[in-house]
Amino acid sequence: VIACNTATAYGLEDLRGALERWKLDVPVVGVVEAGAQSVAAGLPREGEPDAVAVLATVGTCSSEAYPRAINRAAGLAGVRAPP
């Protein structure tokens, strides 16, 4: 588990790629994905979703990892992400 938003935002895909190249079957979970899945689970099935606030460091916000992850998780859950 990468338990830091900024480390997850900037390093998760690189770490997963390295593990794949090294042929190591180690699952890696980042807190951004877990948070985004929780947001998606709470979104309404119909109608306009409310806004979502994420408290994060400047580095995490600059990465735009949360909007991407929330949109991806909402799409997988079949709901509309907030604007």
N, CA, C and O atoms as a CHARMM CRD file, in Angstrom:
* protein
*
  332
    1    1 VAL  N      0.84800  -1.17100   0.00000 PROA 1      0.00000
    2    1 VAL  CA     0.00000   0.00000   0.00000 PROA 1      0.00000
    3    1 VAL  C      0.88900   1.22800   0.00000 PROA 1      0.00000
    4    1 VAL  O      1.76600   1.38400   0.85000 PROA 1      0.00000
    5    2 ILE  N      0.64600   2.09100  -0.96400 PROA 2      0.00000
    6    2 ILE  CA     1.32600   3.38000  -0.96500 PROA 2      0.00000
    7    2 ILE  C      0.40300   4.31700  -0.19300 PROA 2      0.00000
    8    2 ILE  O     -0.64000   4.72700  -0.70400 PROA 2      0.00000
    9    3 ALA  N      0.78200   4.65200   1.02400 PROA 3      0.00000
   10    3 ALA  CA    -0.10300   5.37100   1.93500 PROA 3      0.00000
   11    3 ALA  C      0.13100   6.87600   1.93600 PROA 3      0.00000
   12    3 ALA  O     -0.05300   7.53600   2.95900 PROA 3      0.00000
   13    4 CYS  N      0.52500   7.40500   0.82000 PROA 4      0.00000
   14    4 CYS  CA     0.74500   8.84500   0.68500 PROA 4      0.00000
   15    4 CYS  C      0.11400   9.27500  -0.63600 PROA 4      0.00000
   16    4 CYS  O      0.40200   8.69200  -1.68100 PROA 4      0.00000
   17    5 ASN  N     -0.73700  10.28500  -0.59400 PROA 5      0.00000
   18    5 ASN  CA    -1.39500  10.75200  -1.81600 PROA 5      0.00000
   19    5 ASN  C     -0.39200  11.16700  -2.88000 PROA 5      0.00000
   20    5 ASN  O     -0.51700  10.76900  -4.03800 PROA 5      0.00000
   21    6 THR  N      0.60100  11.96400  -2.50100 PROA 6      0.00000
   22    6 THR  CA     1.55100  12.47200  -3.49200 PROA 6      0.00000
   23    6 THR  C      2.40600  11.34400  -4.07000 PROA 6      0.00000
   24    6 THR  O      2.64800  11.31000  -5.27700 PROA 6      0.00000
   25    7 ALA  N      2.86000  10.43000  -3.22700 PROA 7      0.00000
   26    7 ALA  CA     3.64200   9.28500  -3.72400 PROA 7      0.00000
   27    7 ALA  C      2.79700   8.42700  -4.65500 PROA 7      0.00000
   28    7 ALA  O      3.29200   7.93400  -5.66900 PROA 7      0.00000
   29    8 THR  N      1.52300   8.24700  -4.31600 PROA 8      0.00000
   30    8 THR  CA     0.62500   7.49200  -5.18700 PROA 8      0.00000
   31    8 THR  C      0.44200   8.21100  -6.51100 PROA 8      0.00000
   32    8 THR  O      0.53800   7.60300  -7.57700 PROA 8      0.00000
   33    9 ALA  N      0.17700   9.50800  -6.43900 PROA 9      0.00000
   34    9 ALA  CA    -0.10000  10.28900  -7.64700 PROA 9      0.00000
   35    9 ALA  C      1.06300  10.25400  -8.63600 PROA 9      0.00000
   36    9 ALA  O      0.85300  10.18300  -9.84700 PROA 9      0.00000
   37   10 TYR  N      2.27600  10.30500  -8.12200 PROA 10     0.00000
   38   10 TYR  CA     3.43200  10.38800  -9.01400 PROA 10     0.00000
   39   10 TYR  C      4.17700   9.07000  -9.21600 PROA 10     0.00000
   40   10 TYR  O      4.96800   8.96000 -10.15200 PROA 10     0.00000
   41   11 GLY  N      3.94600   8.06100  -8.36100 PROA 11     0.00000
   42   11 GLY  CA     4.76500   6.86800  -8.46800 PROA 11     0.00000
   43   11 GLY  C      4.06300   5.55000  -8.67400 PROA 11     0.00000
   44   11 GLY  O      4.72000   4.54700  -8.95600 PROA 11     0.00000
   45   12 LEU  N      2.73500   5.51400  -8.54100 PROA 12     0.00000
   46   12 LEU  CA     2.01800   4.24700  -8.60500 PROA 12     0.00000
   47   12 LEU  C      2.23200   3.51800  -9.92900 PROA 12     0.00000
   48   12 LEU  O      2.59900   2.34200  -9.93200 PROA 12     0.00000
   49   13 GLU  N      2.01400   4.18000 -11.02200 PROA 13     0.00000
   50   13 GLU  CA     2.14700   3.52100 -12.33300 PROA 13     0.00000
   51   13 GLU  C      3.58400   3.10600 -12.60700 PROA 13     0.00000
   52   13 GLU  O      3.82200   2.05400 -13.19900 PROA 13     0.00000
   53   14 ASP  N      4.54800   3.92500 -12.18100 PROA 14     0.00000
   54   14 ASP  CA     5.95900   3.54500 -12.35500 PROA 14     0.00000
   55   14 ASP  C      6.28900   2.29600 -11.55300 PROA 14     0.00000
   56   14 ASP  O      6.97900   1.40300 -12.04400 PROA 14     0.00000
   57   15 LEU  N      5.79700   2.23200 -10.31700 PROA 15     0.00000
   58   15 LEU  CA     6.05100   1.06400  -9.47800 PROA 15     0.00000
   59   15 LEU  C      5.39800  -0.18600 -10.06400 PROA 15     0.00000
   60   15 LEU  O      6.00800  -1.25500 -10.10000 PROA 15     0.00000
   61   16 ARG  N      4.16900  -0.04700 -10.51700 PROA 16     0.00000
   62   16 ARG  CA     3.50000  -1.19800 -11.14400 PROA 16     0.00000
   63   16 ARG  C      4.24500  -1.65300 -12.39700 PROA 16     0.00000
   64   16 ARG  O      4.39600  -2.85100 -12.63500 PROA 16     0.00000
   65   17 GLY  N      4.70400  -0.70100 -13.18700 PROA 17     0.00000
   66   17 GLY  CA     5.46400  -1.04000 -14.38600 PROA 17     0.00000
   67   17 GLY  C      6.76500  -1.76600 -14.05400 PROA 17     0.00000
   68   17 GLY  O      7.13100  -2.73300 -14.72200 PROA 17     0.00000
   69   18 ALA  N      7.45800  -1.30000 -13.02400 PROA 18     0.00000
   70   18 ALA  CA     8.71000  -1.93900 -12.61800 PROA 18     0.00000
   71   18 ALA  C      8.46100  -3.36400 -12.13500 PROA 18     0.00000
   72   18 ALA  O      9.20100  -4.28100 -12.49000 PROA 18     0.00000
   73   19 LEU  N      7.42800  -3.54800 -11.33300 PROA 19     0.00000
   74   19 LEU  CA     7.11400  -4.89700 -10.84600 PROA 19     0.00000
   75   19 LEU  C      6.77900  -5.83400 -11.99600 PROA 19     0.00000
   76   19 LEU  O      7.14900  -7.00800 -11.97900 PROA 19     0.00000
   77   20 GLU  N      6.08200  -5.31300 -12.98600 PROA 20     0.00000
   78   20 GLU  CA     5.74800  -6.13700 -14.15900 PROA 20     0.00000
   79   20 GLU  C      7.01500  -6.51300 -14.92800 PROA 20     0.00000
   80   20 GLU  O      7.18100  -7.66500 -15.32800 PROA 20     0.00000
   81   21 ARG  N      7.91200  -5.53600 -15.13400 PROA 21     0.00000
   82   21 ARG  CA     9.16600  -5.81900 -15.84200 PROA 21     0.00000
   83   21 ARG  C     10.01400  -6.83100 -15.07300 PROA 21     0.00000
   84   21 ARG  O     10.68600  -7.66800 -15.67500 PROA 21     0.00000
   85   22 TRP  N      9.98300  -6.75200 -13.76400 PROA 22     0.00000
   86   22 TRP  CA    10.76400  -7.66800 -12.92500 PROA 22     0.00000
   87   22 TRP  C     10.05100  -8.99700 -12.72400 PROA 22     0.00000
   88   22 TRP  O     10.56600  -9.89200 -12.05300 PROA 22     0.00000
   89   23 LYS  N      8.85300  -9.12300 -13.31200 PROA 23     0.00000
   90   23 LYS  CA     8.04900 -10.33500 -13.21000 PROA 23     0.00000
   91   23 LYS  C      7.76100 -10.71100 -11.74800 PROA 23     0.00000
   92   23 LYS  O      7.82300 -11.87900 -11.36500 PROA 23     0.00000
   93   24 LEU  N      7.44900  -9.69600 -10.95500 PROA 24     0.00000
   94   24 LEU  CA     7.06800  -9.89400  -9.56300 PROA 24     0.00000
   95   24 LEU  C      5.56600  -9.68600  -9.43400 PROA 24     0.00000
   96   24 LEU  O      5.05700  -8.60900  -9.74300 PROA 24     0.00000
   97   25 ASP  N      4.87100 -10.69100  -8.98900 PROA 25     0.00000
   98   25 ASP  CA     3.42000 -10.62900  -8.85100 PROA 25     0.00000
   99   25 ASP  C      3.07100 -10.07500  -7.46700 PROA 25     0.00000
  100   25 ASP  O      2.67800 -10.81500  -6.56500 PROA 25     0.00000
  101   26 VAL  N      3.22300  -8.76500  -7.32400 PROA 26     0.00000
  102   26 VAL  CA     2.95500  -8.08800  -6.06000 PROA 26     0.00000
  103   26 VAL  C      1.87400  -7.03900  -6.31200 PROA 26     0.00000
  104   26 VAL  O      2.09000  -6.10900  -7.08800 PROA 26     0.00000
  105   27 PRO  N      0.71300  -7.17700  -5.66500 PROA 27     0.00000
  106   27 PRO  CA    -0.32100  -6.16300  -5.84700 PROA 27     0.00000
  107   27 PRO  C      0.08500  -4.86500  -5.15400 PROA 27     0.00000
  108   27 PRO  O      0.63000  -4.87900  -4.05000 PROA 27     0.00000
  109   28 VAL  N     -0.18900  -3.76100  -5.81200 PROA 28     0.00000
  110   28 VAL  CA     0.11900  -2.44600  -5.25400 PROA 28     0.00000
  111   28 VAL  C     -1.16500  -1.63500  -5.23600 PROA 28     0.00000
  112   28 VAL  O     -1.84000  -1.50300  -6.25700 PROA 28     0.00000
  113   29 VAL  N     -1.49800  -1.09600  -4.08300 PROA 29     0.00000
  114   29 VAL  CA    -2.69900  -0.29000  -3.92200 PROA 29     0.00000
  115   29 VAL  C     -2.27700   1.10500  -3.48500 PROA 29     0.00000
  116   29 VAL  O     -1.46500   1.26000  -2.57200 PROA 29     0.00000
  117   30 GLY  N     -2.82300   2.10200  -4.13200 PROA 30     0.00000
  118   30 GLY  CA    -2.55800   3.48200  -3.74800 PROA 30     0.00000
  119   30 GLY  C     -3.78700   4.10500  -3.11500 PROA 30     0.00000
  120   30 GLY  O     -4.91600   3.72300  -3.42200 PROA 30     0.00000
  121   31 VAL  N     -3.56600   5.05300  -2.24100 PROA 31     0.00000
  122   31 VAL  CA    -4.69100   5.66700  -1.53300 PROA 31     0.00000
  123   31 VAL  C     -5.57700   6.49700  -2.44700 PROA 31     0.00000
  124   31 VAL  O     -6.75300   6.69100  -2.14000 PROA 31     0.00000
  125   32 VAL  N     -5.05500   6.98700  -3.55200 PROA 32     0.00000
  126   32 VAL  CA    -5.88000   7.77700  -4.47800 PROA 32     0.00000
  127   32 VAL  C     -6.97800   6.89700  -5.06700 PROA 32     0.00000
  128   32 VAL  O     -8.14000   7.30300  -5.09900 PROA 32     0.00000
  129   33 GLU  N     -6.63000   5.70600  -5.53100 PROA 33     0.00000
  130   33 GLU  CA    -7.64300   4.79900  -6.09500 PROA 33     0.00000
  131   33 GLU  C     -8.68400   4.41700  -5.05000 PROA 33     0.00000
  132   33 GLU  O     -9.88100   4.40100  -5.33500 PROA 33     0.00000
  133   34 ALA  N     -8.22500   4.11200  -3.84400 PROA 34     0.00000
  134   34 ALA  CA    -9.15900   3.72900  -2.78200 PROA 34     0.00000
  135   34 ALA  C    -10.11700   4.87400  -2.46300 PROA 34     0.00000
  136   34 ALA  O    -11.31600   4.65500  -2.28700 PROA 34     0.00000
  137   35 GLY  N     -9.59700   6.07400  -2.39000 PROA 35     0.00000
  138   35 GLY  CA   -10.45900   7.23300  -2.14000 PROA 35     0.00000
  139   35 GLY  C    -11.44100   7.47200  -3.27300 PROA 35     0.00000
  140   35 GLY  O    -12.60800   7.78300  -3.03400 PROA 35     0.00000
  141   36 ALA  N    -10.97600   7.32900  -4.49500 PROA 36     0.00000
  142   36 ALA  CA   -11.84100   7.54100  -5.66000 PROA 36     0.00000
  143   36 ALA  C    -12.95500   6.50200  -5.71400 PROA 36     0.00000
  144   36 ALA  O    -14.08900   6.82400  -6.07000 PROA 36     0.00000
  145   37 GLN  N    -12.64100   5.27100  -5.36500 PROA 37     0.00000
  146   37 GLN  CA   -13.67100   4.22200  -5.34500 PROA 37     0.00000
  147   37 GLN  C    -14.72200   4.51000  -4.27500 PROA 37     0.00000
  148   37 GLN  O    -15.90800   4.25100  -4.48000 PROA 37     0.00000
  149   38 SER  N    -14.28900   5.03900  -3.14800 PROA 38     0.00000
  150   38 SER  CA   -15.24200   5.41300  -2.09600 PROA 38     0.00000
  151   38 SER  C    -16.15100   6.54400  -2.55400 PROA 38     0.00000
  152   38 SER  O    -17.35000   6.53100  -2.27900 PROA 38     0.00000
  153   39 VAL  N    -15.58500   7.51900  -3.25000 PROA 39     0.00000
  154   39 VAL  CA   -16.39100   8.61800  -3.78200 PROA 39     0.00000
  155   39 VAL  C    -17.41200   8.07000  -4.77600 PROA 39     0.00000
  156   39 VAL  O    -18.59500   8.40100  -4.69800 PROA 39     0.00000
  157   40 ALA  N    -16.96100   7.24100  -5.70300 PROA 40     0.00000
  158   40 ALA  CA   -17.86100   6.69200  -6.73100 PROA 40     0.00000
  159   40 ALA  C    -18.99400   5.89100  -6.10400 PROA 40     0.00000
  160   40 ALA  O    -20.12700   5.93800  -6.58400 PROA 40     0.00000
  161   41 ALA  N    -18.69900   5.15800  -5.03800 PROA 41     0.00000
  162   41 ALA  CA   -19.72500   4.35600  -4.37200 PROA 41     0.00000
  163   41 ALA  C    -20.80300   5.23000  -3.74200 PROA 41     0.00000
  164   41 ALA  O    -21.93900   4.78700  -3.57000 PROA 41     0.00000
  165   42 GLY  N    -20.45800   6.45900  -3.39900 PROA 42     0.00000
  166   42 GLY  CA   -21.41800   7.35900  -2.77200 PROA 42     0.00000
  167   42 GLY  C    -22.15000   8.27400  -3.72800 PROA 42     0.00000
  168   42 GLY  O    -23.00900   9.04800  -3.30500 PROA 42     0.00000
  169   43 LEU  N    -21.82800   8.20000  -5.01700 PROA 43     0.00000
  170   43 LEU  CA   -22.48800   9.06900  -5.99500 PROA 43     0.00000
  171   43 LEU  C    -23.89300   8.56400  -6.30200 PROA 43     0.00000
  172   43 LEU  O    -24.14400   7.35900  -6.28300 PROA 43     0.00000
  173   44 PRO  N    -24.80600   9.48600  -6.58400 PROA 44     0.00000
  174   44 PRO  CA   -26.18200   9.06400  -6.89200 PROA 44     0.00000
  175   44 PRO  C    -26.25100   8.29900  -8.20600 PROA 44     0.00000
  176   44 PRO  O    -25.49600   8.57900  -9.13600 PROA 44     0.00000
  177   45 ARG  N    -27.15000   7.34100  -8.27700 PROA 45     0.00000
  178   45 ARG  CA   -27.33900   6.54500  -9.50300 PROA 45     0.00000
  179   45 ARG  C    -28.04500   7.34700 -10.58500 PROA 45     0.00000
  180   45 ARG  O    -27.86400   7.08300 -11.77300 PROA 45     0.00000
  181   46 GLU  N    -28.83800   8.31300 -10.18600 PROA 46     0.00000
  182   46 GLU  CA   -29.54500   9.16000 -11.14400 PROA 46     0.00000
  183   46 GLU  C    -29.41700  10.61000 -10.72000 PROA 46     0.00000
  184   46 GLU  O    -29.23100  10.91000  -9.54100 PROA 46     0.00000
  185   47 GLY  N    -29.51800  11.49500 -11.67900 PROA 47     0.00000
  186   47 GLY  CA   -29.45800  12.91900 -11.36800 PROA 47     0.00000
  187   47 GLY  C    -28.03800  13.44800 -11.36400 PROA 47     0.00000
  188   47 GLY  O    -27.07900  12.73500 -11.65800 PROA 47     0.00000
  189   48 GLU  N    -27.94000  14.70200 -11.02600 PROA 48     0.00000
  190   48 GLU  CA   -26.66000  15.40200 -11.02500 PROA 48     0.00000
  191   48 GLU  C    -25.90600  15.12200  -9.71900 PROA 48     0.00000
  192   48 GLU  O    -26.46400  15.32100  -8.64000 PROA 48     0.00000
  193   49 PRO  N    -24.65700  14.66500  -9.79500 PROA 49     0.00000
  194   49 PRO  CA   -23.90500  14.41600  -8.56200 PROA 49     0.00000
  195   49 PRO  C    -23.50400  15.71900  -7.88600 PROA 49     0.00000
  196   49 PRO  O    -23.34300  16.75000  -8.53900 PROA 49     0.00000
  197   50 ASP  N    -23.34600  15.65600  -6.58400 PROA 50     0.00000
  198   50 ASP  CA   -22.85300  16.80100  -5.83000 PROA 50     0.00000
  199   50 ASP  C    -21.36500  16.98400  -6.07900 PROA 50     0.00000
  200   50 ASP  O    -20.72000  16.15200  -6.71700 PROA 50     0.00000
  201   51 ALA  N    -20.83500  18.07600  -5.56900 PROA 51     0.00000
  202   51 ALA  CA   -19.40200  18.32300  -5.65500 PROA 51     0.00000
  203   51 ALA  C    -18.67000  17.43100  -4.65100 PROA 51     0.00000
  204   51 ALA  O    -19.25800  16.96900  -3.67300 PROA 51     0.00000
  205   52 VAL  N    -17.39900  17.20000  -4.90300 PROA 52     0.00000
  206   52 VAL  CA   -16.55500  16.40700  -4.00900 PROA 52     0.00000
  207   52 VAL  C    -15.35900  17.26800  -3.62900 PROA 52     0.00000
  208   52 VAL  O    -14.74600  17.90000  -4.48900 PROA 52     0.00000
  209   53 ALA  N    -15.03100  17.29400  -2.35600 PROA 53     0.00000
  210   53 ALA  CA   -13.85100  18.02800  -1.88800 PROA 53     0.00000
  211   53 ALA  C    -12.77200  17.02700  -1.49600 PROA 53     0.00000
  212   53 ALA  O    -13.04400  16.03400  -0.82200 PROA 53     0.00000
  213   54 VAL  N    -11.55900  17.29900  -1.92300 PROA 54     0.00000
  214   54 VAL  CA   -10.41500  16.47100  -1.55200 PROA 54     0.00000
  215   54 VAL  C     -9.40700  17.37900  -0.86200 PROA 54     0.00000
  216   54 VAL  O     -8.96400  18.37400  -1.43700 PROA 54     0.00000
  217   55 LEU  N     -9.05100  17.04300   0.35100 PROA 55     0.00000
  218   55 LEU  CA    -8.02400  17.78800   1.07400 PROA 55     0.00000
  219   55 LEU  C     -6.69800  17.12800   0.78700 PROA 55     0.00000
  220   55 LEU  O     -6.48100  15.97000   1.14400 PROA 55     0.00000
  221   56 ALA  N     -5.80700  17.86500   0.14100 PROA 56     0.00000
  222   56 ALA  CA    -4.54400  17.26900  -0.28600 PROA 56     0.00000
  223   56 ALA  C     -3.45800  18.33400  -0.36100 PROA 56     0.00000
  224   56 ALA  O     -3.73400  19.53300  -0.31300 PROA 56     0.00000
  225   57 THR  N     -2.23500  17.87300  -0.47700 PROA 57     0.00000
  226   57 THR  CA    -1.10800  18.78800  -0.62000 PROA 57     0.00000
  227   57 THR  C     -1.11200  19.40800  -2.01100 PROA 57     0.00000
  228   57 THR  O     -1.82500  18.95100  -2.90300 PROA 57     0.00000
  229   58 VAL  N     -0.31900  20.44000  -2.18300 PROA 58     0.00000
  230   58 VAL  CA    -0.18300  21.09100  -3.48700 PROA 58     0.00000
  231   58 VAL  C      0.31200  20.08400  -4.52500 PROA 58     0.00000
  232   58 VAL  O     -0.14300  20.09800  -5.66800 PROA 58     0.00000
  233   59 GLY  N      1.23300  19.22100  -4.13500 PROA 59     0.00000
  234   59 GLY  CA     1.76500  18.22200  -5.06500 PROA 59     0.00000
  235   59 GLY  C      0.70100  17.27500  -5.55800 PROA 59     0.00000
  236   59 GLY  O      0.64300  16.96900  -6.74900 PROA 59     0.00000
  237   60 THR  N     -0.14200  16.80600  -4.66000 PROA 60     0.00000
  238   60 THR  CA    -1.21200  15.89700  -5.05400 PROA 60     0.00000
  239   60 THR  C     -2.21000  16.61800  -5.95300 PROA 60     0.00000
  240   60 THR  O     -2.63900  16.07400  -6.97100 PROA 60     0.00000
  241   61 CYS  N     -2.58000  17.83800  -5.58100 PROA 61     0.00000
  242   61 CYS  CA    -3.52600  18.60000  -6.40700 PROA 61     0.00000
  243   61 CYS  C     -2.94600  18.88200  -7.79100 PROA 61     0.00000
  244   61 CYS  O     -3.65500  18.78900  -8.79200 PROA 61     0.00000
  245   62 SER  N     -1.67900  19.22200  -7.84800 PROA 62     0.00000
  246   62 SER  CA    -1.03800  19.51500  -9.13800 PROA 62     0.00000
  247   62 SER  C     -1.01000  18.30500 -10.06200 PROA 62     0.00000
  248   62 SER  O     -1.01300  18.45800 -11.28300 PROA 62     0.00000
  249   63 SER  N     -0.98200  17.12200  -9.49700 PROA 63     0.00000
  250   63 SER  CA    -0.91500  15.90800 -10.31400 PROA 63     0.00000
  251   63 SER  C     -2.23000  15.61200 -11.02100 PROA 63     0.00000
  252   63 SER  O     -2.25400  14.88300 -12.01200 PROA 63     0.00000
  253   64 GLU  N     -3.32300  16.17400 -10.51700 PROA 64     0.00000
  254   64 GLU  CA    -4.67300  15.91500 -11.03000 PROA 64     0.00000
  255   64 GLU  C     -5.03600  14.43200 -10.96200 PROA 64     0.00000
  256   64 GLU  O     -5.87500  13.95700 -11.72700 PROA 64     0.00000
  257   65 ALA  N     -4.40200  13.70700 -10.04600 PROA 65     0.00000
  258   65 ALA  CA    -4.65500  12.27300  -9.90400 PROA 65     0.00000
  259   65 ALA  C     -6.07000  12.00200  -9.41900 PROA 65     0.00000
  260   65 ALA  O     -6.71100  11.06200  -9.89000 PROA 65     0.00000
  261   66 TYR  N     -6.57100  12.81100  -8.48300 PROA 66     0.00000
  262   66 TYR  CA    -7.91200  12.55100  -7.95900 PROA 66     0.00000
  263   66 TYR  C     -8.99800  12.74000  -9.00900 PROA 66     0.00000
  264   66 TYR  O     -9.84400  11.85600  -9.14400 PROA 66     0.00000
  265   67 PRO  N     -9.02800  13.83900  -9.76200 PROA 67     0.00000
  266   67 PRO  CA   -10.07900  13.93500 -10.79200 PROA 67     0.00000
  267   67 PRO  C    -10.04900  12.77500 -11.78500 PROA 67     0.00000
  268   67 PRO  O    -11.09900  12.25800 -12.16700 PROA 67     0.00000
  269   68 ARG  N     -8.85300  12.36500 -12.20400 PROA 68     0.00000
  270   68 ARG  CA    -8.74900  11.23400 -13.14100 PROA 68     0.00000
  271   68 ARG  C     -9.26500   9.95100 -12.50000 PROA 68     0.00000
  272   68 ARG  O    -10.03100   9.21000 -13.11500 PROA 68     0.00000
  273   69 ALA  N     -8.84300   9.69000 -11.26300 PROA 69     0.00000
  274   69 ALA  CA    -9.23700   8.45200 -10.58100 PROA 69     0.00000
  275   69 ALA  C    -10.73100   8.43700 -10.27500 PROA 69     0.00000
  276   69 ALA  O    -11.37600   7.39600 -10.39900 PROA 69     0.00000
  277   70 ILE  N    -11.28700   9.57700  -9.87900 PROA 70     0.00000
  278   70 ILE  CA   -12.71900   9.64500  -9.59200 PROA 70     0.00000
  279   70 ILE  C    -13.51800   9.43300 -10.87100 PROA 70     0.00000
  280   70 ILE  O    -14.50500   8.69800 -10.86300 PROA 70     0.00000
  281   71 ASN  N    -13.11700  10.05400 -11.95200 PROA 71     0.00000
  282   71 ASN  CA   -13.81500   9.84900 -13.23800 PROA 71     0.00000
  283   71 ASN  C    -13.74800   8.39000 -13.67100 PROA 71     0.00000
  284   71 ASN  O    -14.74200   7.83300 -14.13600 PROA 71     0.00000
  285   72 ARG  N    -12.58000   7.76800 -13.52000 PROA 72     0.00000
  286   72 ARG  CA   -12.41400   6.36100 -13.89500 PROA 72     0.00000
  287   72 ARG  C    -13.28400   5.46800 -13.01000 PROA 72     0.00000
  288   72 ARG  O    -13.97500   4.58300 -13.51500 PROA 72     0.00000
  289   73 ALA  N    -13.25600   5.69200 -11.69600 PROA 73     0.00000
  290   73 ALA  CA   -14.03500   4.87300 -10.76900 PROA 73     0.00000
  291   73 ALA  C    -15.53500   5.07500 -10.98200 PROA 73     0.00000
  292   73 ALA  O    -16.30500   4.11900 -10.89400 PROA 73     0.00000
  293   74 ALA  N    -15.95300   6.30500 -11.26100 PROA 74     0.00000
  294   74 ALA  CA   -17.36800   6.57700 -11.51400 PROA 74     0.00000
  295   74 ALA  C    -17.81000   5.85100 -12.78400 PROA 74     0.00000
  296   74 ALA  O    -18.88600   5.25400 -12.81600 PROA 74     0.00000
  297   75 GLY  N    -16.99100   5.90100 -13.82000 PROA 75     0.00000
  298   75 GLY  CA   -17.31400   5.20200 -15.06200 PROA 75     0.00000
  299   75 GLY  C    -17.45700   3.71100 -14.84900 PROA 75     0.00000
  300   75 GLY  O    -18.38300   3.09600 -15.37700 PROA 75     0.00000
  301   76 LEU  N    -16.55200   3.11900 -14.08300 PROA 76     0.00000
  302   76 LEU  CA   -16.64100   1.69400 -13.79400 PROA 76     0.00000
  303   76 LEU  C    -17.86100   1.35300 -12.96100 PROA 76     0.00000
  304   76 LEU  O    -18.40900   0.25600 -13.07000 PROA 76     0.00000
  305   77 ALA  N    -18.29000   2.30000 -12.12200 PROA 77     0.00000
  306   77 ALA  CA   -19.46500   2.07400 -11.27100 PROA 77     0.00000
  307   77 ALA  C    -20.76700   2.41400 -12.00500 PROA 77     0.00000
  308   77 ALA  O    -21.85700   2.18700 -11.48000 PROA 77     0.00000
  309   78 GLY  N    -20.64500   2.96000 -13.22200 PROA 78     0.00000
  310   78 GLY  CA   -21.83200   3.30700 -13.99800 PROA 78     0.00000
  311   78 GLY  C    -22.56300   4.53800 -13.49500 PROA 78     0.00000
  312   78 GLY  O    -23.77600   4.66100 -13.66900 PROA 78     0.00000
  313   79 VAL  N    -21.83000   5.44800 -12.87400 PROA 79     0.00000
  314   79 VAL  CA   -22.43500   6.69300 -12.40100 PROA 79     0.00000
  315   79 VAL  C    -21.68100   7.87200 -12.99700 PROA 79     0.00000
  316   79 VAL  O    -20.58900   7.72200 -13.54600 PROA 79     0.00000
  317   80 ARG  N    -22.27800   9.03200 -12.87800 PROA 80     0.00000
  318   80 ARG  CA   -21.66900  10.24400 -13.42200 PROA 80     0.00000
  319   80 ARG  C    -20.80100  10.90300 -12.35500 PROA 80     0.00000
  320   80 ARG  O    -21.23100  11.05900 -11.21200 PROA 80     0.00000
  321   81 ALA  N    -19.59100  11.28700 -12.72100 PROA 81     0.00000
  322   81 ALA  CA   -18.69400  11.96500 -11.80000 PROA 81     0.00000
  323   81 ALA  C    -19.11600  13.42400 -11.64500 PROA 81     0.00000
  324   81 ALA  O    -19.71600  14.00300 -12.55000 PROA 81     0.00000
  325   82 PRO  N    -18.79900  14.01100 -10.49700 PROA 82     0.00000
  326   82 PRO  CA   -19.12300  15.42500 -10.30400 PROA 82     0.00000
  327   82 PRO  C    -18.24600  16.29700 -11.20000 PROA 82     0.00000
  328   82 PRO  O    -17.16700  15.88200 -11.62300 PROA 82     0.00000
  329   83 PRO  N    -18.72000  17.50200 -11.48000 PROA 83     0.00000
  330   83 PRO  CA   -17.92900  18.41000 -12.34300 PROA 83     0.00000
  331   83 PRO  C    -16.63600  18.84700 -11.69700 PROA 83     0.00000
  332   83 PRO  O    -15.87200  19.60500 -12.29500 PROA 83     0.00000
